[in-house]
Amino acid sequence: SWTLESSVASFPTTDDIVLVEMQSKLWMFGGNNGMFGQVWNSADGVNWVQATATPAFGSRVLHASLVHNSRLWLIAGYNGGGWNDVWRSP
């Protein structure tokens, strides 16, 4: 059973995002269609706040992300050229 939480969220329309949970918040970043280099978070899945429009890791899609040892990790991705870099954030 699914419940619609928001039919028009405050983040831009996009696809190919990564979503993880850390410190009781959902974190969403990457993606196509306007959200390419943005980071957003939400404590409730309804109200979203833009954490940054210009993250240090730049714009990318097709990346992986996870939470490990209380840190958020972003691995690899693509933005017209491939990356094999690894980023972390507390």
N, C-alpha and C positions, 0 to 999 in steps of 0.2 A: 504494500500500500504506500503510495506517494502523496505528499502534501505540497502544493505549490507555496513556496515561501516568498517569492518575489517575481512578478511577471516582467518587470523592467528594472534590473539591477543597475547600480550607478556606474559600473565599469563599462568600457566600450564593448560593442559586439565583437566577438572574436572566436577563434577555434585554435586547436593545437596548444592548449594551455597545459600547465602543470599545476596541480593542487595538492598541498600537503597540510597536515595539522601539526602545529607546534605551539606550546605555551597557551593552550586553550583558544587558539585562533586558527582559522583557515587562511592559508597563504597561497596566492595565485600569481603566477608570473609567466612571461613569455607569451607566445601566441601570434596569430596573424590578425589582419583586419583592424589595425589601429592600436592594439595593445602590445605591439612587438617588443618594446623595451620597458614595460611598466611592471610595478609590483603593487599588489593590492592585498588587504587583509580584512577579515571579518570575525567578530566574536560570536555572531549569531547566524551567519549565512544570509541575512537579509540586508543589513547595513554594511556597506563596503567602504573602506578608506584607502585612498592611494598612498602607499608608503613612499614610493619614489617613481618619478617619470623617467629617470636616467640612472638605472643601477650600474654599478661598476662593471658588471659582466656584459653589459651592452644588450643589444637586441638579439633574440634567437627563438627558434622553434625546434621541435623534435629533440629536445633535451630531456634528461632524466633528473629527478630530484627526490630527496629523501631526508628524513630526520635521523641523525645518529649522534650519540653522545651529547644530546641537548643542543645540537647545532643543525642548521639547515644547510643542505648540500645541493649544489647544482653541478651537473656533469655533462660535458660535451654540448652538442647542439649544432644548429645550422642557421646561417644568415647570408646566403649567397655563396658561402664557402664553409667548409666543415671546420669544427673546432674539436680539439681533444683536451680541453682544459678542465680544471676542477676548481670550484669556488665554494667557500663556506661562510656562514654568517652566524653570529651568536643570537 
